């Protein structure tokens, strides 16, 4: 009879790996320090540091993917994290299936199936993440794909250089510097779903195709940390009082437009009243 798998083994192994990374990076001064802070046995940490293989690596032949294949999958998740298109757990499982299918190319054909794999289970992704403590599951903040696609180091650097030159040339003070932004809110937008990322990469966005601008918000903040109350523009011919909640701030301004967008007239009226 096969030994029953410990459901917490993958999580425990991940904690050990993360602690070892902490020792290597200098987060912990020694194995003794790490053991005291994390509760993991110093004997286990010293054993791993001396080269002893954990159970999952000692039995690689029992895993669905080899360590090399899992490492490639880990690198793929890391690349997606960097470009703001993090992978969902279902996509990670699909890619693992794809990796296994590559093994049988040239072995199986249309008439004969010499090698067959059972489908990867739903819990495999959790065990995979336990073996790679750098990964974690989050609910990302959405960002438009166009903003991801059109942003580059060169474009941002050129913009900051131009702004800095203008500030220096005209001796502009912080209290006279404002940044105004127009953003839209789609009514009924679906919340972002859970994705898997490399937690050591500081990206928490998930690109989305775009949005319908039902309500437009015009916001303005000053470089001295003050701000101008925003203007909300509804897509309508007339404003309905039912749209305004009871706790709506008194200094916010509301307007409407048949297309739901801002215009020169809206901007001038807002600036004249708020400045």
N, C-alpha and C positions, 0 to 999 in steps of 0.2 A: 504494500500500500504506500503510495507516494506521500511524502511529508507535506502537510498543509502549509501553504505560504502565509507568512506573517504580513498582514496588510500594512503594518507600520514600518516594514523593513526598508522600503524605498525612501521613505521620509527620513528615517534614522541615518541611512547611508548618505543622504544629501547633507544632513547636518554635520556629519563627520568630514565630508569633502569640503564643505564651506569653512569649517574650522581649520582644516589643513591649509586652505587658501589664506585664511587670516594669519596663520603662523608664518607662511611664506612671505606675505606682504608686509609683515611687521605690526599688524593689528594686535597680535599677542606676542609677548616677549619670549615665551618659551612654551613647551608642552605643559608644564606645570601651571603657568598662567592661563593658558587656554582651557585646561581641565577645570580650573577653579571658576572661570567665567561661564563656561558652557555646560558643565556637569558631565561631560564626556570623559571616560576613563583615560588617565594619562598613559596607561599601558597600551590601550588601543591606539592612541595618537602616536606614541613612540614606535609601535609595531608598524603602522602604516608609513611613517616617515622613513623607516629602515627598508621599506620595499615590499612588505607583506601585501599580497593582493586581497582586496575585499571579496566577499563571497560571489557577488555578481560578476566580477571580472575573472575569478577563478573558474567559473562555469560558463564561459562565454558561449560554448557550443549549445547551451540550453536557452540562450536568448534569441529573440526573433531577428535582431540585427547584430552584426559584429560591431566591435568597438569602433572600427574604422568607418563603418556605415553610419553608426550613431553620431560620430564626430562630424561627418558631412552634413547630417540632418541638423545638428546643432549650429554649424556655420551658416546654413541656409536660413535658419530662424534669426540668427544674428544679423545677417544682411538685410532681411526684411524689416527688422527693427530699425536699422539705420535709415532706411528710405521711407519710413512711416507707413509701411504696408504690413503690419504684424500678422502672423498666421493664427488662425483659429485652431482650436484643438482638433476639429474634424479634418482640417487641411493637413495638419501634422501627421495624423493617422493615415490620410490618403497618400502622403508622400512616402511614408514608411512602406505602405503596400507597393507603391511604385518602385521603390528600391529593391524590394524582394522580387518583383516581376522581372527586373533586369537580370537577375541571376539565371533565369531559365531560358533566356534568349539563346537560341541555337541548340537547346536541349529538347524543349517541347515544340511540337508543330501542330498543324491543324488536325492531323489524324491520330497523333499519339501524345499523351500527357504523362511524361515520365516522372515529373516532379510536381507535387501539389502542396500548397500551403493553406492552412486554415485561415479564415479572415482574422485580422488583428482585432482584439477585444477592446471594449470601451475604456477599460482601466489601464491599458498599455501606456497611454500618454502620461498618466500620473506617475507610473513607475519610471518611464523615460526621464521625466523631469526630476524625479528623485535622484537619478544617477547623474544629473547635471544641475547642481545647485545654483548655477548662474541664471537659470531660467525661472520665470515666475508668471503667474496668470494675473492679468489686470483687466479692468474695463477702461479702454482708452478714451481720450478726448478727441472728438472728431475735428478734422480740418479739411478744407476743400482740396481736391487733388490738384487744381490749378495753382494753388499757393505752394504746394510741394514741388510741382514740376517747374515752375518759373523762378524758384529761388536758387541762387548760386552764391558762392563766396565772392566772386568778382562783382556781381550786381550789388550785393550788400556793402562791400567795401567801397565801391564807387559812390554809392549813396551817402554813406557816412562821411567820406572825404569832402563831398560837395557841401553837406550841411555844416561841417566844421569850418570850411573856408568862408561860408556866408556869415556864420556867427562871429568869426574873428574879424572879418572885413567891416561889418557894421556894428561891432561891439554890442551884440544883442544880449540882454540880461535874461536870466531864467524866468522872471515874472512876466516877461513879454514873449515867451516862447510857448506856443500851444500846438497840440496835436489833435486833429479832428479825424474821426473815423466813422464810416457808415457801414453798418452791418445789418443783415436780415435775419429774421426768425421764421422758420417754416413751421406752421401749425401742424401738429401731428407727426413730427419727425421721429423716427424710431431710434431708440437709444442704442448706443454702441454695445456690441456683444463682447464677451470675454475673448481675449487673445493671449497668445504666449509670446513673451519678449525676453530678451537678454536684459536682466535687471541692472547690469552695470553700464548700460547705454542709456543716457538720460533722454529718451524719447518716449512720450506718452500720448502721441497722436496717432490717429488712424485716418488715412485719407478717405474721403467719400466723393462720389462723382459730382455732387453739386447740390443746390437746394432751390426751392421756390421761395421768393421773397414776399411773403404775405404781410409781414410787418417790418418796417424799416426803423432802425434806431440810429440816431446821430449823436455821437458822444464827443466830448472835448475835455482834455486834461492839460493842465499847465505844468511846465517844468519845475515850478516851485511847490508841487504836490497839491495845489488847489485844483478844482474842476468846475465846469459849467454843467448845470443840470441838463439831462438829455432831452432830446425831442423824439417822440414816437409817432410814426406816420402809418396809419392803417390804410389798407386797400379798400376804399369805400368812397361813396359820394358824400355821406354825412356820418358824423360820429354818434354811436349809440352809447348811452350811459351804462348799459349792461356790460359793456366791454371793460369798464373801469372798476377795479376792485375797491373795497372800502378803505383799505390801508394804502392806497396809492399816494406817493409823496406829493406834497402840495406844490413844490417848486418844479416838478417835471412838466413838460409841455406836450400836448397831444394835437395832432393834425391829421388830415386825411388826403388821399389822392386816389384817383380812379385806377391808377396803375400800381399804387403801393410804393412808389419810389419818391426820393427827395427831388427838389427842384431849386432853381435860383431863388424863387419867391419864398419857399419854405426856409431856405438857409438864411436869407436876409432878415425875415421876420424873427427867426429864432435868435440870431446874433444881436439884433437891435434890442430885443426884449431882455436877453440874458446878460449882455454886457452893460 
